[in-house]
Amino acid sequence: MTTPSPTVRLSADEARRIVLRAQGLLGAPDRRGGVRALLRRLGAVQLDTISVLARSHELVPYARLGRVGRAGIEAAYWGDGRSFEYWSHAACILPIEEWPHFAFRRRARAARGHRWHVLPEPARSCAAVRARLRSEGPLTAAELGGAKRGGEWWDWSETKVAVEWLLDTGEVVCTERRGWKRVYDLAERAVPAELLHDDLSDRECLRRLVGQAGIAMGVATVADLADYHRLRKAQVESVVADSGLVPVAVDGWGRPAWAAPEALATAPRGRHRTTLLSPFDSLIWDRPRTERIFDFVHRLEAYVPKPRRTHGYFAMPLLSGGRLVGRVDPAREGGVLVARQASLESAKAVRPMAEALLQAAGWVGSTEVRVERVLPAQLREPLVAAVDEVSGQGLPAPALT
C-alpha cells in the first residue's frame, strides 16, 4: 500500500487529546444518549469473565458517564435487541446495526468448516439446536442440554459446540446474557429484517469496520486499525484509503497514521475525566498503542502466577488530566473497597487516585476505602491521608438508576 502524503501534521500531545475525545474521555459526556449512544460511538465493548470491582463491560460506561447504575447498563446493552455479541476485538457487545458488517467473518468461519471442536455428526447436532430454539425460543446452553461434558472448561458438550458453531456462522445470535450465560436465539427472529443479510462483500465490510475504528480512535496507525476489530494488516491496507479516513503525520509515532476528518475539524477541549479504567477498555486494550500514546506500559497480570505479579491481579489504570498516572489492584470485602496495591507514577497522582477510589466505592455501593500496599512506599501515607480527606467530604451519592 502506498500511503498518500499527509496534509495535516499533529504533535504527539494533539494526537493524544484527539484520541481521548474520540473515546468519550475528554469533554462533556453524552448523558442523554447514555450507554446506547456510547456503544454506537465505540463500536465495540469487550466482555470478560473477570469481575473484581465490576465486570469490564460495566466499567467502560462508568469511566465515561460516571454514576450510571449497573442494572441500567445491562438493560441498555441487552434491552430491545439493540445489540448483539460477536467476535470483534474479542467477544464484544456490538450495536445491532453492525450485524451486516461482520458478514465477512461469518463467511470465513463457515468456509473453515468447524471450530476447534469437531462434531461427530454436525448436521444432526445443529438441526437439534435449531429445532429447540425454533420451538422454545431463546435458551442458554444449559437449557439446551448442558455446556460441558464434566471435564475442564473447554470440554464442551456436543450441544454447546453446535450452538457456538451456529453463532459463529450467523444462524444463531446472542442478544442477551443471563447470569453471565449467553442466551441464544435464531438470527432470523432476533435480528431486524432490514439487517438480516450477508449481502455486503468482504471489501464493503472491511471498509466500514476500518472507518468505524478510525472514528472510535480518532487517529490511528494501520496496526491500530487492524487491532480494533482484529483484522489483518493486509485487510486494512486494502481499504483504508477508501474508508473515509485521511492520512496524517504524528510527531514521534514513526509510522503513517490515519484520522477521522471530524476528529480534525475542531481542537479537542473540555473537562478530563479522572477515573479508573478496565484493562479491557478500548482506550488501552492495544498495549503497544497505549505505550506509544501515553508512555505507559500496562499488562494484565490475572494469569501471571501471584509471586511474579508487579501491579496485581486486575490492575486498573488511573486516568487523570488526560494521562495515565497510576494503577490500582482493587478488591471488595463486604462494604469496603480495598486498594490491595496502588502504583503511582509520581506524587501528583496521589489526590487523583484518592478521588478515583472514592468515586468507584460510591458507584459499587461500598462505604469505605482501605489502602494496603503502595508503590513507591513513601506515597502510602500521603494516599491514606488523601483518602481520609476526600471521604471526609462525603462519599459520592449512590449510582443513578
Phi, psi and chi 1 to 4 in degrees:
 res  aa     phi    psi   chi1   chi2   chi3   chi4
   1 MET       -  132.7  179.6 -168.7   72.9      -
   2 THR   -99.7  115.0  -58.6      -      -      -
   3 THR   -80.1  128.3  -56.8      -      -      -
   4 PRO   -59.6  150.8  -19.4   30.6      -      -
   5 SER   -65.1  129.3  -61.6      -      -      -
   6 PRO   -71.8  145.1   25.5  -33.3      -      -
   7 THR  -100.9   -9.5   57.7      -      -      -
   8 VAL  -119.4  132.2  175.1      -      -      -
   9 ARG  -117.3  130.8 -172.9  164.6 -160.2   94.8
  10 LEU  -116.6  143.1  -58.9  170.4      -      -
  11 SER   -74.5  162.9   69.1      -      -      -
  12 ALA   -61.2  -35.5      -      -      -      -
  13 ASP   -68.6  -41.0 -172.6   63.6      -      -
  14 GLU   -62.8  -41.8  -73.0  171.6  -33.4      -
  15 ALA   -63.0  -41.7      -      -      -      -
  16 ARG   -60.2  -42.7  177.0 -177.3   56.2   82.1
  17 ARG   -70.0  -36.4  -69.3  170.1   62.8   82.9
  18 ILE   -61.9  -42.4  -72.8  172.1      -      -
  19 VAL   -61.7  -46.2  167.3      -      -      -
  20 LEU   -61.8  -42.4  -72.4  164.9      -      -
  21 ARG   -66.5  -42.8 -177.6  175.3   63.4 -178.9
  22 ALA   -60.7  -33.5      -      -      -      -
  23 GLN   -86.8    2.3  -79.7  -78.1  -59.5      -
  24 GLY    80.0   23.1      -      -      -      -
  25 LEU  -116.3   12.8  -70.4  159.8      -      -
  26 LEU  -141.7  126.0  172.9   61.5      -      -
  27 GLY    99.6  176.7      -      -      -      -
  28 ALA   -67.9  131.6      -      -      -      -
  29 PRO   -70.9  151.3   25.7  -32.9      -      -
  30 ASP   -84.1   80.4 -179.1    8.1      -      -
  31 ARG   -72.8  -28.0  -61.7 -165.8 -171.5  -78.5
  32 ARG   -67.2  -43.5  -70.7  177.7  -59.1  175.8
  33 GLY   -74.2  -27.5      -      -      -      -
  34 GLY    62.1 -149.1      -      -      -      -
  35 VAL   -65.6  -37.6  176.2      -      -      -
  36 ARG   -65.3  -42.2  -72.3  176.6  175.6  171.7
  37 ALA   -66.0  -37.0      -      -      -      -
  38 LEU   -63.7  -42.7  176.4   62.7      -      -
  39 LEU   -60.8  -42.6  177.2   59.7      -      -
  40 ARG   -64.0  -37.1  -70.7 -167.1  -62.8  -88.4
  41 ARG   -66.2  -45.4  176.8  178.1 -167.4  153.6
  42 LEU   -79.6  -29.0  -61.6 -179.9      -      -
  43 GLY    83.3  -24.4      -      -      -      -
  44 ALA  -161.1  137.7      -      -      -      -
  45 VAL  -126.0  120.9  171.4      -      -      -
  46 GLN   -74.0  141.8 -175.2  171.8  -19.2      -
  47 LEU   -99.8  149.0  -67.1  157.1      -      -
  48 ASP  -154.6  150.6 -167.1   80.5      -      -
  49 THR   -74.4  -23.9   58.0      -      -      -
  50 ILE   -67.5  132.1  -62.3  173.9      -      -
  51 SER  -134.6  109.0 -180.0      -      -      -
  52 VAL  -114.2  -75.0  178.0      -      -      -
  53 LEU   -75.7  -46.0 -175.3   62.9      -      -
  54 ALA  -166.9  175.1      -      -      -      -
  55 ARG   -74.6  154.2  -69.6 -156.2 -171.9  -86.8
  56 SER   -57.1  -41.8 -176.0      -      -      -
  57 HIS   -68.6  -16.9   66.3  -73.0      -      -
  58 GLU   -83.8  -34.9  -60.5  170.7  -54.3      -
  59 LEU   -67.6  -29.8  -67.1  167.3      -      -
  60 VAL   -63.3  -52.1  169.3      -      -      -
  61 PRO   -68.6  -32.5   16.9  -27.7      -      -
  62 TYR   -58.0  -43.9  164.0   71.7      -      -
  63 ALA   -61.7  -27.4      -      -      -      -
  64 ARG  -103.5  -33.9  -68.4  154.5  174.8   81.7
  65 LEU  -107.8  -11.9  -56.7  175.1      -      -
  66 GLY    83.5 -134.3      -      -      -      -
  67 ARG   -79.7   48.6  -63.9  176.4  -58.4  105.4
  68 VAL   -78.1  134.0   58.0      -      -      -
  69 GLY   -65.2  144.6      -      -      -      -
  70 ARG   -66.0  -37.0  -65.3  172.2   67.8 -174.5
  71 ALA   -64.6  -37.4      -      -      -      -
  72 GLY   -66.2  -34.6      -      -      -      -
  73 ILE   -63.1  -48.0  -69.0  172.3      -      -
  74 GLU   -61.2  -43.1  -67.1  -66.8  -23.1      -
  75 ALA   -63.9  -37.3      -      -      -      -
  76 ALA   -68.9  -38.7      -      -      -      -
  77 TYR   -67.2  -49.5  -80.7  141.2      -      -
  78 TRP  -102.2  -13.4  -57.5  118.9      -      -
  79 GLY   -71.1  144.3      -      -      -      -
  80 ASP    61.7   21.4  -55.6  -34.7      -      -
  81 GLY    61.6   33.0      -      -      -      -
  82 ARG   -83.2   -8.4  -56.4  -87.8 -177.7  107.9
  83 SER  -147.3  170.9   63.1      -      -      -
  84 PHE  -148.3  161.2   70.3  107.4      -      -
  85 GLU  -103.7  132.3  179.0 -176.0  -22.3      -
  86 TYR  -158.7  179.2 -163.1   61.2      -      -
  87 TRP   -85.3  109.0  -55.5  106.0      -      -
  88 SER  -120.4 -110.7  165.5      -      -      -
  89 HIS   -62.8  -35.7 -177.0   81.4      -      -
  90 ALA  -157.7 -149.9      -      -      -      -
  91 ALA   -70.2  117.7      -      -      -      -
  92 CYS  -133.1  153.9  -70.8      -      -      -
  93 ILE   -83.8  131.5  -55.5  173.7      -      -
  94 LEU  -128.9  147.1  -55.4  162.3      -      -
  95 PRO   -61.1  139.0  -17.8   29.8      -      -
  96 ILE   -59.6  -25.9 -164.7   66.2      -      -
  97 GLU   -62.7  -19.2  -65.6   83.2    2.7      -
  98 GLU   -86.0   -2.7  -61.0  -60.2  -28.8      -
  99 TRP   -49.9  -50.1  172.8  -89.5      -      -
 100 PRO   -61.9  -26.1  -20.9   33.5      -      -
 101 HIS   -81.8   -5.6  -55.6  115.4      -      -
 102 PHE  -102.7   14.5  -76.6   84.9      -      -
 103 ALA   -60.5  -34.9      -      -      -      -
 104 PHE   -62.0  -36.6   82.0  101.8      -      -
 105 ARG   -76.1  -38.4 -173.9  156.5  -73.1  162.2
 106 ARG   -62.8  -41.9  -66.3 -169.2  -71.8  -90.2
 107 ARG   -63.8  -41.6  -75.2 -168.7  -71.9  -97.7
 108 ALA   -64.2  -39.1      -      -      -      -
 109 ARG   -70.7  -38.1  -64.0 -153.0  166.9 -161.0
 110 ALA   -64.1  -39.3      -      -      -      -
 111 ALA   -65.8  -28.6      -      -      -      -
 112 ARG   -66.3  -33.3 -172.4 -171.3  -54.9  163.9
 113 GLY    95.8  -20.0      -      -      -      -
 114 HIS  -168.7  163.7   60.5   81.5      -      -
 115 ARG   -81.8 -167.0  -57.4 -174.8  111.5 -116.7
 116 TRP   -71.1  -20.8   57.9   89.7      -      -
 117 HIS   -88.1  137.9  -56.1   85.6      -      -
 118 VAL  -111.6  123.2  178.7      -      -      -
 119 LEU   -78.7  136.4  -72.0  165.9      -      -
 120 PRO   -65.7  -38.2   20.7  -30.5      -      -
 121 GLU  -134.0   77.9  -62.6 -178.4   62.9      -
 122 PRO   -59.8  -39.9   17.7  -29.9      -      -
 123 ALA   -61.7  -44.2      -      -      -      -
 124 ARG   -66.6  -45.1  178.4 -172.7   58.7   77.4
 125 SER   -63.0  -45.3  -56.6      -      -      -
 126 CYS   -68.2  -38.3  -68.7      -      -      -
 127 ALA   -62.1  -38.5      -      -      -      -
 128 ALA   -65.1  -40.7      -      -      -      -
 129 VAL   -65.7  -46.0  168.1      -      -      -
 130 ARG   -57.4  -44.7  -69.3 -171.7 -161.2   98.3
 131 ALA   -63.3  -42.5      -      -      -      -
 132 ARG   -64.6  -44.5  -72.1  -77.2  -53.3  -78.9
 133 LEU   -65.7  -38.6  -66.6  176.9      -      -
 134 ARG   -66.5  -37.3 -174.8  162.8  -73.4  113.0
 135 SER   -88.5  -29.8   63.8      -      -      -
 136 GLU  -111.5   -9.9  -60.5  176.7   42.2      -
 137 GLY    87.1 -169.2      -      -      -      -
 138 PRO   -59.0  136.9  -22.4   33.3      -      -
 139 LEU  -141.7  151.3  -62.7  169.2      -      -
 140 THR   -83.4  169.8   65.3      -      -      -
 141 ALA   -62.0  -37.6      -      -      -      -
 142 ALA   -62.2  -41.1      -      -      -      -
 143 GLU   -70.4  -26.4  -68.0  165.3  -19.9      -
 144 LEU   -77.4  -12.4  -79.7  164.9      -      -
 145 GLY   138.8    4.1      -      -      -      -
 146 GLY   110.9  138.6      -      -      -      -
 147 ALA   -89.5  -29.0      -      -      -      -
 148 LYS  -123.9  162.8  -63.6 -163.0  -58.9 -178.7
 149 ARG   -97.0    2.4  -67.0 -172.3  -63.7 -173.8
 150 GLY   113.6   -9.4      -      -      -      -
 151 GLY   -93.3 -142.2      -      -      -      -
 152 GLU   -67.6  173.6  -59.0  -68.7  -15.1      -
 153 TRP   -60.3  -28.4   67.2  -94.8      -      -
 154 TRP   -86.1   -3.0   60.2   82.0      -      -
 155 ASP   -84.0   72.4 -172.0   25.0      -      -
 156 TRP   -74.4  151.7  -74.5    0.8      -      -
 157 SER   -73.0  164.0   69.9      -      -      -
 158 GLU   -59.2  -39.8 -176.9  178.4  -27.9      -
 159 THR   -65.1  -43.0  -62.3      -      -      -
 160 LYS   -62.6  -43.3  173.4   67.9  171.1  175.5
 161 VAL   -61.3  -42.3  175.5      -      -      -
 162 ALA   -65.7  -45.8      -      -      -      -
 163 VAL   -70.1  -33.1   76.2      -      -      -
 164 GLU   -70.7  -33.7  -73.4  -70.6  -33.2      -
 165 TRP   -64.8  -42.4  169.3 -111.6      -      -
 166 LEU   -66.4  -32.7  -66.9  172.8      -      -
 167 LEU   -68.1  -44.5 -175.4  142.1      -      -
 168 ASP   -56.2  -40.1  -79.6   -3.9      -      -
 169 THR   -96.3   -2.4   55.6      -      -      -
 170 GLY    96.7    2.2      -      -      -      -
 171 GLU   -77.3  -27.4  -72.7 -169.1   61.4      -
 172 VAL  -120.3  149.3  161.1      -      -      -
 173 VAL  -135.5  148.7   65.4      -      -      -
 174 CYS  -106.9  115.1  171.3      -      -      -
 175 THR  -116.4   13.6   59.6      -      -      -
 176 GLU  -163.7  147.6  177.3 -171.3    2.2      -
 177 ARG  -118.3  137.2  -78.2 -152.0  177.6 -149.1
 178 ARG  -125.1  114.0 -170.9 -173.5  -55.4  147.3
 179 GLY    59.2   35.8      -      -      -      -
 180 TRP    69.4    8.3 -162.9 -119.3      -      -
 181 LYS   -99.1  136.2  -63.8  177.4  179.5  178.1
 182 ARG   -62.9  138.6  -77.7  177.0  177.2  156.7
 183 VAL  -107.6  118.5  179.7      -      -      -
 184 TYR   -97.2  141.9  -56.8   93.3      -      -
 185 ASP  -142.8  162.7 -162.1    2.4      -      -
 186 LEU   -70.0  131.9  -64.5  173.0      -      -
 187 ALA   -59.2  -35.5      -      -      -      -
 188 GLU   -62.9  -20.6   64.2 -167.1   44.6      -
 189 ARG   -99.0  -33.8 -174.8  163.8   53.8 -155.4
 190 ALA   -93.5  -28.2      -      -      -      -
 191 VAL   -92.9  131.1  178.2      -      -      -
 192 PRO   -53.0  141.9  -26.8   35.1      -      -
 193 ALA   -55.8  -38.3      -      -      -      -
 194 GLU   -69.5  -16.3   65.1  -86.9   17.5      -
 195 LEU  -104.3  -13.5  -60.0  173.4      -      -
 196 LEU   -81.5   76.9 -174.8   64.3      -      -
 197 HIS  -158.6  157.6   63.7   80.6      -      -
 198 ASP  -119.0   41.2  -74.4   -5.9      -      -
 199 ASP   -75.8  -22.5  -62.9  -17.3      -      -
 200 LEU   -73.1  140.5  -59.4 -178.3      -      -
 201 SER   -71.2  164.3   67.3      -      -      -
 202 ASP   -56.7  -41.1  -75.6    9.2      -      -
 203 ARG   -63.9  -41.7 -179.1  175.8  178.3   79.9
 204 GLU   -63.9  -40.6  -71.0  172.5  -56.8      -
 205 CYS   -62.4  -47.6  -67.0      -      -      -
 206 LEU   -64.2  -40.7  -66.3  170.3      -      -
 207 ARG   -61.0  -43.4 -171.9  167.5   59.0 -130.1
 208 ARG   -63.8  -46.4  160.4   62.7 -172.7  175.8
 209 LEU   -69.6  -35.8  -68.0  178.8      -      -
 210 VAL   -66.7  -43.8  168.9      -      -      -
 211 GLY   -62.8  -42.2      -      -      -      -
 212 GLN   -64.2  -42.4 -174.6  -80.8  -44.3      -
 213 ALA   -61.9  -40.7      -      -      -      -
 214 GLY   -63.2  -39.6      -      -      -      -
 215 ILE   -65.7  -42.5  -67.9  170.6      -      -
 216 ALA   -67.4  -30.8      -      -      -      -
 217 MET   -95.6  -18.5  -72.8 -170.4  -78.0      -
 218 GLY    84.7  -61.3      -      -      -      -
 219 VAL  -144.5  139.1   56.7      -      -      -
 220 ALA  -160.8  152.3      -      -      -      -
 221 THR   -83.7  173.0   66.2      -      -      -
 222 VAL   -60.3  -41.3  165.6      -      -      -
 223 ALA   -63.0  -39.1      -      -      -      -
 224 ASP   -62.5  -46.4  -61.8  -20.1      -      -
 225 LEU   -62.4  -38.7  -67.4  166.9      -      -
 226 ALA   -65.9  -40.0      -      -      -      -
 227 ASP   -69.6  -28.3 -174.7   75.1      -      -
 228 TYR   -59.3  -47.5 -155.9   82.3      -      -
 229 HIS  -113.2   18.4  -68.9  -63.5      -      -
 230 ARG    54.8   56.6  -68.1  -70.0  164.0   85.6
 231 LEU   -95.9  169.2  -51.8  174.0      -      -
 232 ARG   -86.8  149.2  -64.1 -167.6  -56.9  -85.9
 233 LYS   -58.5  -38.4  -73.2  179.1   67.1  175.2
 234 ALA   -63.0  -35.9      -      -      -      -
 235 GLN   -64.4  -43.7  -69.7  175.9  -46.2      -
 236 VAL   -63.5  -46.4  174.8      -      -      -
 237 GLU   -61.0  -28.9  -70.3  171.6  -19.0      -
 238 SER   -73.8  -18.8   70.9      -      -      -
 239 VAL  -128.9  -10.1  -60.3      -      -      -
 240 VAL   -60.8  -36.5   65.4      -      -      -
 241 ALA   -68.1  -15.2      -      -      -      -
 242 ASP  -107.9    8.3 -132.4    4.7      -      -
 243 SER   -94.2   -5.3   66.3      -      -      -
 244 GLY    95.0   -9.1      -      -      -      -
 245 LEU   -82.9  156.9  -55.3  178.9      -      -
 246 VAL  -121.0  146.9  -63.5      -      -      -
 247 PRO   -72.2  139.5   24.8  -31.9      -      -
 248 VAL  -138.7  162.5  -62.6      -      -      -
 249 ALA  -115.7  134.0      -      -      -      -
 250 VAL  -118.4  124.4 -179.7      -      -      -
 251 ASP   -57.4  129.6  -65.9  -18.5      -      -
 252 GLY    87.2  -10.0      -      -      -      -
 253 TRP   -78.5  -29.0  -79.7   24.6      -      -
 254 GLY    73.1   11.9      -      -      -      -
 255 ARG  -156.1  157.2   64.9 -163.7   73.7  178.9
 256 PRO   -62.2  151.9  -20.3   31.9      -      -
 257 ALA  -135.2  165.7      -      -      -      -
 258 TRP  -132.5  147.0  -62.8   80.7      -      -
 259 ALA  -136.7  153.1      -      -      -      -
 260 ALA   -75.8  131.4      -      -      -      -
 261 PRO   -54.0  -38.1  -26.3   34.6      -      -
 262 GLU   -66.5  -25.3   52.7  -93.7   44.8      -
 263 ALA   -70.9  -23.9      -      -      -      -
 264 LEU   -94.1   -9.8  -56.0  175.0      -      -
 265 ALA   -67.1  -36.4      -      -      -      -
 266 THR  -135.8  152.7   58.1      -      -      -
 267 ALA   -72.2  136.7      -      -      -      -
 268 PRO   -67.0  125.8  -15.2   28.7      -      -
 269 ARG  -141.0  163.9  -65.7 -171.9  178.6   88.5
 270 GLY   125.3 -175.4      -      -      -      -
 271 ARG   -78.0  135.3 -176.7  172.4   66.2   89.8
 272 HIS   -84.4  142.4  -74.3  -73.6      -      -
 273 ARG   -80.3  139.0  -66.4  -78.5  -60.9  161.8
 274 THR  -106.4  113.1  -67.0      -      -      -
 275 THR  -160.9  162.5 -170.3      -      -      -
 276 LEU   -92.3  141.4  -60.4  176.9      -      -
 277 LEU  -112.2  140.3  -62.6  172.1      -      -
 278 SER   -63.8  142.6  162.5      -      -      -
 279 PRO   -60.3  -17.6  -20.5   31.5      -      -
 280 PHE  -100.9   12.6  -55.2  107.8      -      -
 281 ASP   -66.2  140.5 -167.8  -65.1      -      -
 282 SER   -65.7  -16.1   52.5      -      -      -
 283 LEU   -65.4  -32.6  178.9   71.6      -      -
 284 ILE  -129.5    6.8   57.6  169.3      -      -
 285 TRP   -68.4  -21.5   63.4   19.3      -      -
 286 ASP   -93.8  102.4 -176.9  -15.8      -      -
 287 ARG   -64.1  -43.7  -52.8  -49.6 -171.7 -153.0
 288 PRO   -61.6  -38.6  -25.2   35.7      -      -
 289 ARG   -64.7  -42.3  174.1  176.8  166.0   85.7
 290 THR   -59.5  -43.6  -60.0      -      -      -
 291 GLU   -66.4  -39.1 -173.2  170.6   -6.9      -
 292 ARG   -66.5  -42.0 -176.9 -173.3  -16.7  120.5
 293 ILE   -82.6  -40.2  -65.6  174.0      -      -
 294 PHE  -111.1   -0.5  -65.2  101.5      -      -
 295 ASP    51.7   47.0 -167.9   23.9      -      -
 296 PHE  -138.4  118.5 -172.7   86.6      -      -
 297 VAL   -94.5  120.9  177.4      -      -      -
 298 HIS  -135.3  135.5 -174.2   68.1      -      -
 299 ARG  -134.8  141.0  -59.1  -71.5 -176.2  -90.6
 300 LEU   -76.1  125.4  177.0   68.8      -      -
 301 GLU  -109.8   14.3  -63.1  179.6  -36.9      -
 302 ALA   -59.2  -31.8      -      -      -      -
 303 TYR  -103.8   12.8  -53.3  108.5      -      -
 304 VAL   -93.3  135.0  174.1      -      -      -
 305 PRO   -52.2  138.3  -26.2   34.8      -      -
 306 LYS   -50.7  -43.0 -172.1  174.0 -178.6  179.0
 307 PRO   -64.3  -19.5  -20.9   33.0      -      -
 308 ARG   -98.8    0.8  -69.6  168.8   48.9 -163.8
 309 ARG   -74.7  142.8  -67.8  174.7 -170.2  155.0
 310 THR   -97.2  -44.3  -58.0      -      -      -
 311 HIS  -116.6   -9.8  -62.0  -67.1      -      -
 312 GLY   122.3  170.5      -      -      -      -
 313 TYR   -58.4  -49.4  174.7   78.2      -      -
 314 PHE  -134.5   58.3 -166.7   73.2      -      -
 315 ALA   -63.1  124.3      -      -      -      -
 316 MET  -103.9  119.6  -61.0  178.3   63.9      -
 317 PRO   -61.8  146.3  -26.1   36.8      -      -
 318 LEU  -100.2  119.7  169.1   64.6      -      -
 319 LEU  -100.0  125.6  178.7   69.6      -      -
 320 SER  -153.8  134.5 -177.5      -      -      -
 321 GLY    62.1   24.3      -      -      -      -
 322 GLY    79.9   10.8      -      -      -      -
 323 ARG  -131.9  157.3  -60.2 -176.6 -174.8  -83.1
 324 LEU   -91.3  114.2  -61.0  175.0      -      -
 325 VAL  -118.5    4.7  -62.6      -      -      -
 326 GLY   174.1 -172.3      -      -      -      -
 327 ARG  -157.9  155.6   44.0  174.3   78.0   71.7
 328 VAL  -141.4  141.3   63.2      -      -      -
 329 ASP  -100.7  102.6 -175.9   29.3      -      -
 330 PRO   -92.6  162.8   34.3  -32.5      -      -
 331 ALA  -150.3  163.8      -      -      -      -
 332 ARG  -125.6  126.7  -65.7  171.4   66.8 -172.0
 333 GLU  -124.4   98.7  -63.8  178.5    2.1      -
 334 GLY    60.9 -124.0      -      -      -      -
 335 GLY   -92.2   15.9      -      -      -      -
 336 VAL  -111.8  129.4 -179.6      -      -      -
 337 LEU   -90.9  120.6 -169.6  155.9      -      -
 338 VAL  -104.5  124.9 -177.8      -      -      -
 339 ALA   -89.3   90.9      -      -      -      -
 340 ARG   -63.5  -37.0  -67.0 -171.9  -67.7 -165.4
 341 GLN  -152.1  126.2  177.7  174.2  -45.4      -
 342 ALA  -111.8  126.7      -      -      -      -
 343 SER  -114.1  119.5  -54.0      -      -      -
 344 LEU  -113.9  137.1  -53.9  176.0      -      -
 345 GLU   -71.3  -30.1  -61.6  -68.8  -70.5      -
 346 SER  -163.2  173.9   72.4      -      -      -
 347 ALA   -63.5  -23.6      -      -      -      -
 348 LYS   -65.6  -17.7  -67.7 -179.7 -179.7  178.8
 349 ALA   -86.9   -5.4      -      -      -      -
 350 VAL   -61.7  -54.8  166.8      -      -      -
 351 ARG   -63.8  -46.7  178.4   76.0 -177.7 -162.0
 352 PRO   -57.9  -38.6  -26.3   35.5      -      -
 353 MET   -64.4  -43.1  178.0   63.3   80.9      -
 354 ALA   -60.3  -44.7      -      -      -      -
 355 GLU   -63.9  -43.0  -67.8  175.0   -8.1      -
 356 ALA   -65.3  -39.7      -      -      -      -
 357 LEU   -64.6  -44.1  -73.4  170.4      -      -
 358 LEU   -68.3  -38.1  -91.1  -62.9      -      -
 359 GLN   -64.0  -43.7  -71.3  165.5    4.9      -
 360 ALA   -64.7  -39.3      -      -      -      -
 361 ALA   -60.1  -45.8      -      -      -      -
 362 GLY   -62.3  -37.0      -      -      -      -
 363 TRP   -65.2  -40.9  177.1   56.9      -      -
 364 VAL   -91.6    2.1  -62.2      -      -      -
 365 GLY    87.6   14.8      -      -      -      -
 366 SER   -79.6  151.6  -63.7      -      -      -
 367 THR  -110.1   -0.5   56.9      -      -      -
 368 GLU  -153.7  151.2 -177.8 -176.3  -15.4      -
 369 VAL  -121.1  130.3  169.9      -      -      -
 370 ARG  -119.8  128.4 -175.1  174.5   80.5 -119.4
 371 VAL  -100.2  127.2  176.2      -      -      -
 372 GLU  -102.9 -104.1  -66.4 -175.7  -15.6      -
 373 ARG   -82.2  143.4 -171.8  177.0 -174.4 -142.3
 374 VAL  -133.9  136.0  177.0      -      -      -
 375 LEU  -118.9  129.8  -66.6  177.7      -      -
 376 PRO   -69.4  153.9   25.5  -32.5      -      -
 377 ALA   -59.6  -31.7      -      -      -      -
 378 GLN   -68.4   -9.8   62.9  -94.0   30.4      -
 379 LEU   -95.8    1.4  -66.4 -178.8      -      -
 380 ARG   -65.7  -50.0 -175.8 -178.8 -175.7  -81.1
 381 GLU   -61.5  -45.2  -73.4 -170.6   13.9      -
 382 PRO   -59.1  -37.5  -26.1   34.7      -      -
 383 LEU   -69.5  -42.8  179.2   56.8      -      -
 384 VAL   -60.0  -42.3  170.8      -      -      -
 385 ALA   -64.7  -39.6      -      -      -      -
 386 ALA   -67.7  -38.3      -      -      -      -
 387 VAL   -62.9  -43.5  166.9      -      -      -
 388 ASP   -62.0  -41.2  -71.5  -16.4      -      -
 389 GLU   -66.0  -46.2 -180.0 -174.4  -11.5      -
 390 VAL   -67.2  -41.7  175.8      -      -      -
 391 SER   -67.7  -28.2   63.0      -      -      -
 392 GLY   -65.0  -21.3      -      -      -      -
 393 GLN   -84.7   -1.8  -60.7  168.1    4.1      -
 394 GLY   101.2  132.8      -      -      -      -
 395 LEU   -65.6  151.6  -80.3  172.6      -      -
 396 PRO   -56.6  154.7  -22.2   32.0      -      -
 397 ALA   -61.1  157.6      -      -      -      -
 398 PRO   -56.4  159.2  -23.7   33.9      -      -
 399 ALA   -60.8  147.4      -      -      -      -
 400 LEU   -68.9  149.5  -58.6  171.0      -      -
 401 THR   -84.6      -   57.7      -      -      -
